[in-house]
């Protein structure tokens, strides 16, 4: 037969683990220095500029189907 457990304590332990997991995710997402945030923004901006420079633009307007 299985061990007897206190359901209230098990529920609270599970909630505690979930809160700790969420806190760890928040620390990773929001716990960055200003320099790290600026560096990440600069990298995103550089990637976007690179993509925009390699975009092939079509000069002809798209054909519209007639009803």
Helices and strands as residue ranges (DSSP letters): H 7-30, H 34-53
